Amino acid sequence: MTADATDGALLGGRLRFRQPATGYRSAIDPVFLAAAVPAKPGDRVFELGLGAGAAALCLLARVPDCTVAGVEPDPALRRLALENAEANGMAGRLTAAADVEELGGNAGSFDRLMSNPPFWAEGSGNRPPDARKARAGHESDLSITQWADRLCRLGRPKATVTTVYAAARLDALLAALAPRCGGPEILPLWPKAGRDAKRVLVRARVGGRGPARLLPGLTLHEADGRFTPAAEAVLRGGASVEF
C-alpha cells in the first residue's frame, strides 16, 4: 500500500479512495467529469491525467462493464489509482500507463475520452510551491492546445471528448479542441443561483461538426451553502449529468 496517503471516500461512501496527504487533493471536479461522460456498458474510455483515479473510479461505478485506460506520469499517483481500483473490486477494469506511447495499438480506438486538464497557463497567477499541486493546476509539460491534441487523437471517429475546465479560460479550451473536434456542448456549473460560473463541463466529438451549444447548466449550492438536490444526486448518488 502506498505510504503518505489518506483514506477517504467518493459517491457518498460507495467508493474507497486514497490520495496523497499533501499537494493536490481531488474535490468535486473529477466526480462531475465522470458524471458527464456518456459511456455505455462495454465502452473503452481513455483518461489523460489519471491522478489517483477519482474520475475513473466514479465512472466505473456508474457504468457496468466499461473499462478505463489512464495516463499518469507520476508513479506514486499511478500506484494509488491501481490500489484504489483493487480496493473497490475494479482491478481488471482500470489500467494505468506513464505516457500515451505505452498504450501502443490502443491509440485511436477509444469510445470515450475524458480529462481534467490544468486550468492555468504557464507563468500565470501564483504557482503553488508544492510541485504536484502546481503541475495539476498550471500548464507545464503541455499547453492546453497540446493537451487537447494528445487527448483527441486517442479517440475513434465520433468518440466523445469530455472535460471539466475553468470558465475563465473557456475560449482557450474551445480553440484547443477545434482542430480535431466539433459541436462542443458547454454546461456551466453555477456555484449558486445568480453567481458567475467558475467551472464548465465541455463535451465534443472527434471529427464532429456543428456550432457550439451553451446549455442551461447546473447550480451546485443553495443560498445557505448546502448542495442542491441536483448536485447531491451526482456527488452522493452517482447520477449522470444530462447534456
C-alpha positions, 0 to 999 in steps of 0.5 A: 500500500502506498505510504503518505496517503489518506483514506477517504471516500467518493459517491457518498461512501460507495467508493474507497479512495486514497490520495496523497496527504499533501499537494493536490487533493481531488474535490468535486471536479473529477466526480462531475467529469465522470458524471458527464461522460456518456459511456455505455456498458462495454465502452473503452474510455481513455483518461489523460491525467489519471491522478489517483483515479477519482474520475475513473473510479466514479465512472466505473461505478456508474457504468457496468462493464466499461473499462478505463485506460489512464495516463499518469506520469507520476508513479506514486499517483499511478500506484494509488489509482491501481490500489484504489481500483483493487480496493473497490473490486475494479482491478481488471477494469482500470489500467494505468500507463506513464505516457500515451506511447505505452498504450501502443495499438490502443491509440485511436480506438477509444469510445470515450475520452475524458480529462481534467486538464490544468486550468492555468497557463504557464507563468500565470497567477501564483504557482503553488510551491508544492510541485504536484499541486502546481503541475495539476493546476498550471500548464507545464509539460503541455499547453492546453492546445497540446493537451487537447491534441494528445487527448483527441487523437486517442479517440475513434471517429465520433468518440466523445471528448469530455472535460471539466475546465475553468470558465475563465479560460473557456475560449482557450479550451474551445480553440484547443479542441477545434482542430480535431473536434466539433459541436462542443456542448458547454454546461456551466456549473453555477456555484449558486443561483445568480453567481458567475460560473467558475467551472464548465463541463465541455463535451465534443466529438472527434471529427464532429461538426456543428456550432457550439451549444451553451446549455442551461447548466447546473447550480451546485449550492443553495443560498445557505451553502448546502448542495442542491438536490441536483448536485447531491444526486451526482456527488452522493448518488452517482447520477449522470449529468444530462447534456 
